[in-house]
């Protein structure tokens, strides 16, 4: 995967004073060939799919895929996709934890 460091890179222009921080929180997973545009935060236990281009901050436990990256669901801390029932509760299929 790739982290960019400036929003508007140009090979002939030095922009080291424009470097932006990217923060990846505990437990986040970033797939192969994903690109993380600088200045964005990846939340705890977020899951970024392979080849995804992240252009904005990612909430904790969010499942992000595509180009540009879009949220398509939620993930448990164990990396299982969460399915919510009509009461807004999901159970991790691996840990058995109730999440809402």
C-alpha positions as CSV (number, residue, x, y, z in Angstrom):
1,X,0.0,0.0,0.0
2,X,1.0,3.6,-0.4
3,X,0.8,6.7,1.7
4,X,1.0,10.0,-0.2
5,X,2.7,13.0,1.6
6,X,1.4,16.1,-0.2
7,X,-2.0,16.9,-1.8
8,X,-0.6,18.5,-5.0
9,X,2.7,16.8,-5.8
10,X,4.9,18.0,-8.7
11,X,8.3,16.4,-9.5
12,X,10.0,19.8,-10.3
13,X,8.5,21.7,-7.3
14,X,9.8,21.2,-3.8
15,X,6.8,21.0,-1.4
16,X,8.4,19.5,1.7
17,X,6.8,22.3,3.8
18,X,3.4,21.0,2.7
19,X,3.8,17.4,4.0
20,X,0.6,16.3,5.8
21,X,0.3,13.8,8.6
22,X,-1.7,10.6,8.2
23,X,-2.8,8.7,11.3
24,X,-3.6,5.0,11.4
25,X,-5.3,3.9,14.6
26,X,-4.8,0.6,16.5
27,X,-6.0,-2.5,14.8
28,X,-6.7,-0.9,11.4
29,X,-6.2,-3.2,8.3
30,X,-5.1,-1.7,5.0
31,X,-5.2,-4.0,1.9
32,X,-2.7,-4.6,-0.8
33,X,-2.3,-1.8,-3.4
34,X,-4.5,0.6,-1.4
35,X,-3.5,4.3,-1.6
36,X,-4.0,6.6,1.5
37,X,-4.2,10.3,0.5
38,X,-2.3,12.3,3.1
39,X,-4.0,14.2,5.9
40,X,-6.6,11.5,6.6
41,X,-7.1,9.5,9.8
42,X,-7.9,5.7,9.6
43,X,-10.0,4.8,12.7
44,X,-9.4,1.9,15.1
45,X,-10.2,-1.5,13.5
46,X,-11.2,0.1,10.2
47,X,-10.8,-2.2,7.2
48,X,-9.5,-0.8,3.9
49,X,-10.0,-3.2,1.0
50,X,-7.3,-4.0,-1.5
51,X,-6.9,-1.3,-4.2
52,X,-9.0,1.2,-2.4
53,X,-8.1,4.9,-2.6
54,X,-8.8,6.7,0.7
55,X,-9.6,10.4,0.1
56,X,-11.3,11.3,3.4
57,X,-11.2,10.3,7.1
58,X,-12.3,6.7,7.9
59,X,-14.4,6.1,11.0
60,X,-13.5,3.3,13.5
61,X,-14.7,-0.1,12.4
62,X,-15.7,1.1,8.9
63,X,-15.4,-1.1,5.8
64,X,-14.1,1.0,2.9
65,X,-13.7,-0.2,-0.7
66,X,-13.4,1.3,-4.2
67,X,-11.9,4.3,-6.0
68,X,-12.7,6.6,-4.4
69,X,-13.1,4.7,-1.2
70,X,-16.7,4.4,0.0
71,X,-18.1,2.9,3.2
72,X,-20.0,-0.3,2.5
73,X,-20.4,-1.6,6.0
74,X,-18.9,-2.2,9.4
75,X,-16.3,-4.6,10.7
76,X,-15.7,-6.2,14.1
77,X,-12.4,-6.0,15.9
78,X,-11.8,-9.6,14.7
79,X,-12.2,-8.6,11.0
80,X,-15.7,-10.0,10.5
81,X,-18.2,-8.1,8.5
82,X,-21.1,-7.1,10.8
83,X,-24.7,-7.6,9.8
84,X,-27.2,-5.5,11.9
85,X,-30.6,-6.8,12.8
86,X,-33.8,-4.7,12.9
87,X,-32.9,-3.5,16.4
88,X,-29.6,-2.1,15.3
89,X,-27.5,-4.9,17.0
90,X,-24.8,-7.0,15.3
91,X,-23.0,-10.0,16.7
92,X,-19.4,-10.8,15.6
93,X,-19.5,-14.3,14.2
94,X,-16.0,-15.0,15.6
95,X,-16.0,-13.5,19.1
96,X,-19.7,-13.6,19.8
97,X,-19.6,-10.0,21.0
98,X,-22.8,-7.9,20.7
99,X,-22.1,-4.6,18.9
100,X,-24.4,-1.7,18.4
